[in-house]
């Protein structure tokens, strides 16, 4: 099974809380689900940086 997550845009704390609500446990800075579910990211992980 997959958990699909949209744009994170650098909101790390909110991302961690969301994954914990979905049942993921953070081990060595990685979200691991006890039932082997996988995270799928659609969209941006971070905002685009302005190029001058």
BALOBA-1460 file (C-alpha; in Angstrom, 3 decimals):
// residues 52
<rec num="1" residu="x" x="0.000" y="0.000" z="0.000"/>
<rec num="2" residu="x" x="1.103" y="3.563" z="-0.694"/>
<rec num="3" residu="x" x="0.541" y="6.859" z="1.086"/>
<rec num="4" residu="x" x="0.549" y="9.716" z="-1.414"/>
<rec num="5" residu="x" x="1.687" y="13.126" z="-0.148"/>
<rec num="6" residu="x" x="1.433" y="16.374" z="-2.080"/>
<rec num="7" residu="x" x="3.647" y="19.451" z="-1.917"/>
<rec num="8" residu="x" x="5.768" y="19.529" z="1.243"/>
<rec num="9" residu="x" x="7.406" y="22.911" z="0.499"/>
<rec num="10" residu="x" x="9.927" y="22.647" z="3.306"/>
<rec num="11" residu="x" x="7.333" y="22.084" z="6.074"/>
<rec num="12" residu="x" x="9.400" y="19.401" z="7.804"/>
<rec num="13" residu="x" x="7.653" y="19.408" z="11.196"/>
<rec num="14" residu="x" x="4.227" y="19.161" z="9.591"/>
<rec num="15" residu="x" x="5.503" y="16.371" z="7.342"/>
<rec num="16" residu="x" x="6.805" y="14.419" z="10.354"/>
<rec num="17" residu="x" x="3.484" y="14.852" z="12.203"/>
<rec num="18" residu="x" x="1.541" y="13.698" z="9.142"/>
<rec num="19" residu="x" x="3.648" y="10.583" z="8.713"/>
<rec num="20" residu="x" x="3.296" y="9.764" z="12.411"/>
<rec num="21" residu="x" x="-0.498" y="10.076" z="12.110"/>
<rec num="22" residu="x" x="-0.298" y="7.641" z="9.188"/>
<rec num="23" residu="x" x="1.528" y="5.153" z="11.430"/>
<rec num="24" residu="x" x="5.125" y="5.705" z="10.325"/>
<rec num="25" residu="x" x="7.881" y="5.426" z="12.912"/>
<rec num="26" residu="x" x="11.016" y="7.503" z="12.516"/>
<rec num="27" residu="x" x="14.118" y="5.305" z="12.658"/>
<rec num="28" residu="x" x="17.529" y="6.795" z="11.896"/>
<rec num="29" residu="x" x="15.807" y="9.871" z="10.393"/>
<rec num="30" residu="x" x="13.696" y="7.752" z="8.016"/>
<rec num="31" residu="x" x="9.930" y="7.151" z="8.142"/>
<rec num="32" residu="x" x="9.352" y="3.385" z="8.334"/>
<rec num="33" residu="x" x="5.868" y="1.868" z="8.422"/>
<rec num="34" residu="x" x="5.428" y="-1.363" z="10.416"/>
<rec num="35" residu="x" x="3.190" y="-2.779" z="7.650"/>
<rec num="36" residu="x" x="5.746" y="-1.881" z="4.946"/>
<rec num="37" residu="x" x="3.634" y="0.895" z="3.449"/>
<rec num="38" residu="x" x="5.550" y="3.289" z="1.197"/>
<rec num="39" residu="x" x="5.467" y="7.071" z="0.863"/>
<rec num="40" residu="x" x="4.930" y="8.540" z="-2.596"/>
<rec num="41" residu="x" x="5.592" y="12.244" z="-3.146"/>
<rec num="42" residu="x" x="3.760" y="14.162" z="-5.855"/>
<rec num="43" residu="x" x="4.688" y="17.785" z="-6.223"/>
<rec num="44" residu="x" x="7.466" y="19.901" z="-4.821"/>
<rec num="45" residu="x" x="9.625" y="18.992" z="-1.844"/>
<rec num="46" residu="x" x="10.952" y="22.567" z="-1.569"/>
<rec num="47" residu="x" x="10.084" y="25.914" z="-3.097"/>
<rec num="48" residu="x" x="12.027" y="26.964" z="-6.144"/>
<rec num="49" residu="x" x="15.030" y="29.123" z="-5.483"/>
<rec num="50" residu="x" x="15.205" y="32.419" z="-7.303"/>
<rec num="51" residu="x" x="17.963" y="32.522" z="-9.854"/>
<rec num="52" residu="x" x="19.417" y="35.984" z="-10.237"/>
